Amino acid sequence: MTRRALRLSASVTCMNPLTYAETMRAFDAQGLSAYHVDVCDGRFAKTFLLYPALLPWLRQVTAARLDVHLYCLQPSLYVDQFVERGADSIIVQLEAEEDYAQVVGQIARKGVRAGLGILPGTPVPDSIREVLPLLSMVVANTVGPAFAGQPYDARGLQTMDRVRALCDQEGAAPELVMDGAVNGERLEAAFSSGADHLVLGTSSVFKARADWPAELRAFRAIAQASFERFGRPHGS
C-alpha cells in the first residue's frame, strides 16, 4: 500500500480577477499543485462562470496544472475548446444530461487527464467501475455547484468513501478530491474518507482582507500534518 503526496489546488473562481497574475505567482512560489477552474454554463446551475479564452492567459502566468471543472449540462460541447486552450485536466459531472462515460472517453482520447465530479447526495452508481481506468481524478463535491460560500454538505465525504471502496476493489488510484468548504476542522474527516487532494477556496485561503499567500502557507502546514496522521494509503 502506498500513500501519494498531498495535493492542494486553489479555486480560480475565488480569486480577484484583477490580481490573477500576482496571486498565482505568489502561490506558485509555494509549490501549489494546481489551479481549479470552475466553468458553469448557467444551466447546470444558475451561475455563469468563466470561459475558454481565459485559459491561455492563465497559462502565461503559471506552469502549474490547470484543472477545468465543467458544471455543464452538455460538457462534450466544451471539451475541445478547453483542451485547445491549455487545460491539463477536464472534470465532468456525473449529473450532466449526457452519458458521463462517453464524455470521459472523449476527454481521455484528447490526451488530457479525465475527471468525474459527483454532487452531494447523488448515489454513486456501480457503473463507474467501467470508467475508473480512464480517470485521473474523482471530485467529491462537499457543497453545491457554481458559487463560493455555500454551506458544507457532509454527504460529499460519504460519496468519497464509496468511490474509494470501488477504487480499491478495481485496483484504481485516481486522485480523490474534496471540493467545497474545506477548512481545518474538516481535515480529519476528509483524509479518513480517502481524500488526497483539496480544493481551497473562501473557507481556507481566500478570506476577506487576508494575506492570501500567508493563509496558504499556514493552511498547508496544518493540512500536511493532518494528512500524515489520518491519510489513507491506497488499498487500505
C-alpha positions as CSV (number, residue, x, y, z in Angstrom):
1,M,0.0,0.0,0.0
2,T,1.3,3.5,-0.9
3,R,0.3,6.9,0.0
4,R,1.0,9.6,-2.5
5,A,1.8,13.2,-1.6
6,L,-1.0,15.6,-0.6
7,R,-2.1,17.9,-3.3
8,L,-3.6,21.4,-2.8
9,S,-5.2,23.4,-5.6
10,A,-6.7,26.9,-5.5
11,S,-10.1,27.8,-6.8
12,V,-9.7,30.5,-9.5
13,T,-13.3,31.4,-9.0
14,C,-12.4,32.7,-5.5
15,M,-9.6,34.9,-6.7
16,N,-9.9,38.6,-7.6
17,P,-9.6,38.7,-11.4
18,L,-7.6,42.0,-11.2
19,T,-4.9,40.2,-9.3
20,Y,-4.7,36.8,-11.0
21,A,-1.1,37.2,-12.1
22,E,0.1,38.5,-8.7
23,T,-1.8,35.8,-6.7
24,M,-0.8,32.9,-8.9
25,R,2.9,33.8,-9.0
26,A,2.8,34.0,-5.2
27,F,1.1,30.7,-4.9
28,D,3.4,29.1,-7.4
29,A,6.4,30.1,-5.3
30,Q,4.9,27.9,-2.5
31,G,4.6,24.9,-4.8
32,L,0.9,24.8,-5.2
33,S,-0.1,21.7,-7.2
34,A,-2.8,23.0,-9.4
35,Y,-5.5,25.6,-10.1
36,H,-9.1,24.5,-10.1
37,V,-11.0,26.4,-12.8
38,D,-14.8,26.1,-12.4
39,V,-16.9,26.6,-15.5
40,C,-20.7,26.8,-15.4
41,D,-23.0,27.1,-18.4
42,G,-25.8,28.9,-16.5
43,R,-28.0,25.9,-16.9
44,F,-26.5,23.1,-14.8
45,A,-26.7,25.8,-12.0
46,K,-27.8,29.4,-12.2
47,T,-24.4,30.9,-12.1
48,F,-22.4,31.6,-15.3
49,L,-18.7,31.1,-14.7
50,L,-15.6,31.7,-16.7
51,Y,-14.9,30.8,-20.4
52,P,-12.3,29.0,-22.6
53,A,-10.5,32.2,-23.6
54,L,-9.3,32.8,-20.0
55,L,-7.1,29.7,-20.1
56,P,-4.3,30.9,-22.4
57,W,-4.0,34.0,-20.1
58,L,-3.7,31.8,-17.0
59,R,-1.2,29.6,-18.8
60,Q,1.0,32.6,-19.5
61,V,1.2,33.2,-15.7
62,T,1.7,29.7,-14.4
63,A,3.2,26.4,-15.3
64,A,1.1,24.6,-12.7
65,R,-1.6,22.2,-13.7
66,L,-5.0,23.7,-14.8
67,D,-7.9,21.5,-13.8
68,V,-11.1,22.6,-15.6
69,H,-14.3,21.5,-13.9
70,L,-17.3,21.7,-16.2
71,Y,-20.6,22.2,-14.4
72,C,-22.4,22.0,-17.7
73,L,-25.4,20.0,-18.9
74,Q,-23.7,19.2,-22.2
75,P,-20.0,19.1,-21.4
76,S,-19.0,17.4,-24.6
77,L,-19.6,20.8,-26.4
78,Y,-16.7,22.4,-24.5
79,V,-14.1,19.7,-24.2
80,D,-12.2,20.6,-27.4
81,Q,-12.2,24.3,-26.7
82,F,-10.6,23.8,-23.3
83,V,-8.1,21.2,-24.5
84,E,-7.0,23.6,-27.3
85,R,-6.6,26.4,-24.9
86,G,-4.3,24.6,-22.4
87,A,-6.4,22.5,-19.9
88,D,-4.4,19.8,-18.3
89,S,-7.4,18.1,-16.8
90,I,-11.1,18.2,-17.6
91,I,-13.7,17.1,-15.0
92,V,-17.3,16.4,-15.9
93,Q,-20.2,16.0,-13.6
94,L,-22.0,12.6,-13.2
95,E,-25.3,14.6,-13.2
96,A,-24.8,16.1,-16.7
97,E,-27.5,15.3,-19.3
98,E,-25.0,13.4,-21.4
99,D,-23.6,9.9,-20.8
100,Y,-20.7,10.7,-18.4
101,A,-18.8,7.6,-19.6
102,Q,-18.8,8.8,-23.2
103,V,-17.6,12.2,-22.2
104,V,-14.9,10.8,-20.0
105,G,-13.8,8.7,-23.0
106,Q,-13.8,11.8,-25.2
107,I,-11.5,13.6,-22.8
108,A,-9.1,10.7,-22.4
109,R,-8.8,10.4,-26.2
110,K,-7.7,14.0,-26.3
111,G,-4.7,13.1,-24.2
112,V,-5.5,15.2,-21.1
113,R,-6.4,14.0,-17.6
114,A,-10.1,13.0,-17.2
115,G,-12.0,13.6,-14.0
116,L,-15.5,12.9,-12.7
117,G,-17.4,15.1,-10.3
118,I,-20.2,14.0,-8.1
119,L,-22.6,16.3,-6.2
120,P,-23.6,15.7,-2.5
121,G,-26.5,13.2,-2.3
122,T,-26.0,11.8,-5.7
123,P,-25.9,8.0,-5.5
124,V,-22.6,6.6,-6.8
125,P,-23.5,4.1,-9.5
126,D,-21.7,0.8,-9.7
127,S,-21.2,1.6,-13.4
128,I,-18.4,4.0,-12.6
129,R,-16.2,0.9,-12.3
130,E,-16.1,0.9,-16.2
131,V,-14.5,4.4,-16.3
132,L,-12.2,4.1,-13.3
133,P,-9.2,3.0,-15.6
134,L,-9.7,6.3,-17.5
135,L,-10.0,8.6,-14.5
136,S,-7.1,10.6,-13.1
137,M,-9.3,12.2,-10.5
138,V,-12.7,11.9,-8.8
139,V,-14.1,15.1,-7.3
140,A,-16.4,14.7,-4.3
141,N,-18.3,18.0,-4.1
142,T,-19.0,18.9,-0.5
143,V,-21.1,22.0,-1.4
144,G,-23.5,22.6,-4.3
145,P,-22.1,23.8,-7.6
146,A,-21.1,27.1,-9.1
147,F,-20.5,29.7,-6.4
148,A,-18.4,30.2,-3.3
149,G,-19.5,30.4,0.3
150,Q,-22.2,27.7,0.3
151,P,-22.8,25.6,3.4
152,Y,-20.9,22.4,3.9
153,D,-22.6,19.1,3.0
154,A,-21.0,16.1,4.7
155,R,-22.7,13.8,2.2
156,G,-19.9,14.5,-0.1
157,L,-17.5,12.6,2.1
158,Q,-19.9,9.6,2.0
159,T,-19.5,9.8,-1.7
160,M,-15.8,9.7,-1.3
161,D,-15.9,6.7,0.9
162,R,-18.0,4.8,-1.7
163,V,-15.6,5.9,-4.5
164,R,-12.6,4.9,-2.6
165,A,-14.0,1.5,-1.9
166,L,-14.7,0.9,-5.6
167,C,-11.2,2.1,-6.5
168,D,-9.7,-0.4,-4.0
169,Q,-11.8,-3.2,-5.4
170,E,-10.8,-2.3,-9.0
171,G,-7.1,-1.5,-8.3
172,A,-7.6,2.0,-9.5
173,A,-5.9,5.0,-7.9
174,P,-7.3,8.3,-9.2
175,E,-6.8,11.4,-7.1
176,L,-9.7,11.7,-4.6
177,V,-10.6,15.4,-4.4
178,M,-12.6,17.2,-1.8
179,D,-14.1,20.3,-3.3
180,G,-16.1,22.8,-1.2
181,A,-16.0,24.3,2.3
182,V,-12.5,22.9,3.0
183,N,-11.2,24.1,6.4
184,G,-9.0,22.9,9.2
185,E,-11.9,21.4,11.2
186,R,-12.8,19.1,8.3
187,L,-9.4,17.7,7.5
188,E,-9.6,14.6,9.7
189,A,-12.9,13.6,8.1
190,A,-11.6,14.3,4.6
191,F,-8.4,12.3,4.9
192,S,-10.1,9.5,6.7
193,S,-12.5,9.2,3.8
194,G,-9.6,8.9,1.4
195,A,-9.0,12.5,0.1
196,D,-5.5,13.2,-1.1
197,H,-6.3,16.5,-2.9
198,L,-8.1,19.5,-1.5
199,V,-9.6,22.4,-3.5
200,L,-9.0,25.6,-1.5
201,G,-11.5,28.5,-1.5
202,T,-13.1,31.0,0.8
203,S,-13.2,28.7,3.8
204,S,-9.4,28.2,3.9
205,V,-7.4,30.7,1.9
206,F,-9.4,33.4,0.2
207,K,-10.6,35.2,3.3
208,A,-11.7,38.9,3.1
209,R,-8.8,41.3,3.6
210,A,-6.4,38.5,4.3
211,D,-2.9,37.9,3.1
212,W,-3.7,35.0,0.8
213,P,-0.2,33.6,0.3
214,A,0.3,33.7,4.1
215,E,-3.1,31.9,4.5
216,L,-2.0,29.2,2.0
217,R,1.3,28.7,3.8
218,A,-0.4,28.3,7.2
219,F,-3.1,26.0,5.8
220,R,-0.6,23.8,4.0
221,A,1.3,23.2,7.3
222,I,-1.9,22.2,9.1
223,A,-3.1,20.1,6.2
224,Q,0.2,18.2,5.8
225,A,0.3,17.3,9.5
226,S,-3.3,16.1,9.4
227,F,-2.7,14.1,6.2
228,E,0.3,12.4,7.7
229,R,-1.8,11.4,10.7
230,F,-5.2,10.5,9.0
231,G,-4.5,10.0,5.3
232,R,-5.4,6.5,3.9
233,P,-3.0,4.6,1.7
234,H,-4.5,3.1,-1.5
235,G,-5.8,-0.3,-0.9
236,S,-6.5,0.3,2.8
